């Protein structure tokens, strides 16, 4: 076999069955009494499948904390599936309860023994009934994985849902010689990787398997500091007296008139008393407005700064 140069995450090893094509496979193990999570990870495996009847919460926590995935295997007895639908319903309920007791999240891979023996053609219908009933009893909480021989998978095919787990029995008389196209997980005849002192089977992941992995802590999002823009207060404009706010047409001053500029109230009053015409120019009117009385002058005086009007008289020349 050509040496693999593909870089796998978390130190996983390549477990390609034949040569190296476009796809690469990694491995998991299955065992009744598996080694520790750190040993499994150190060997290069990505996950472990353990038998539910012999699995504790502490074991699962060990696997998750070691960074490997976990899935639970259900098997009552090798020939149990020959009991058909009644056996399947009972076993599916038991498997679901065992997975929930271990805290397995929804969707976790749950393989179950369907043909852990070499079935004959007359037994296939019972296996189908068993598998359907077991899968239905899971209520969609977990991903089923029918475990069967190549021959059984050929006969059953898409009549069962889930991700097939194929063993190496009776592969046309030569164990390990055929892998069914529906197979998602293939159990090798002998391991490629080694865990000293451990007894287990090695499985090649051929299609995505939803194992339970520890949730990664979310990376905190660093936000830029919030910048508060303080707008300067808007000052209400000082309103001019009512008689100045009305639109005022431009005043036409007689050319013969002579006016004296004034800047104080006293000068404006004197101008009025002398019969002179006194005008004021304001922003509100944008035009000269004639002051007709002393009361109007006093109102203008009370407008105040900074918009206090200038009391002025105009010559004819200044308004042309």
Secondary structure as GFF3:
##gff-version 3
##sequence-region A 1 320
A	DSSP	three_ten_helix	9	11	.	.	.	ID=ss1
A	DSSP	beta_strand	27	31	.	.	.	ID=ss2
A	DSSP	alpha_helix	37	43	.	.	.	ID=ss3
A	DSSP	beta_strand	47	51	.	.	.	ID=ss4
A	DSSP	three_ten_helix	52	54	.	.	.	ID=ss5
A	DSSP	alpha_helix	57	65	.	.	.	ID=ss6
A	DSSP	beta_strand	69	73	.	.	.	ID=ss7
A	DSSP	three_ten_helix	80	83	.	.	.	ID=ss8
A	DSSP	alpha_helix	84	101	.	.	.	ID=ss9
A	DSSP	beta_strand	109	113	.	.	.	ID=ss10
A	DSSP	three_ten_helix	121	123	.	.	.	ID=ss11
A	DSSP	alpha_helix	124	137	.	.	.	ID=ss12
A	DSSP	beta_strand	143	148	.	.	.	ID=ss13
A	DSSP	alpha_helix	150	156	.	.	.	ID=ss14
A	DSSP	three_ten_helix	157	159	.	.	.	ID=ss15
A	DSSP	beta_strand	164	166	.	.	.	ID=ss16
A	DSSP	beta_strand	183	187	.	.	.	ID=ss17
A	DSSP	beta_strand	201	205	.	.	.	ID=ss18
A	DSSP	alpha_helix	242	245	.	.	.	ID=ss19
A	DSSP	alpha_helix	265	273	.	.	.	ID=ss20
A	DSSP	beta_strand	278	282	.	.	.	ID=ss21
A	DSSP	beta_strand	287	291	.	.	.	ID=ss22
A	DSSP	alpha_helix	294	301	.	.	.	ID=ss23
A	DSSP	beta_strand	310	312	.	.	.	ID=ss24
A	DSSP	three_ten_helix	316	319	.	.	.	ID=ss25
###
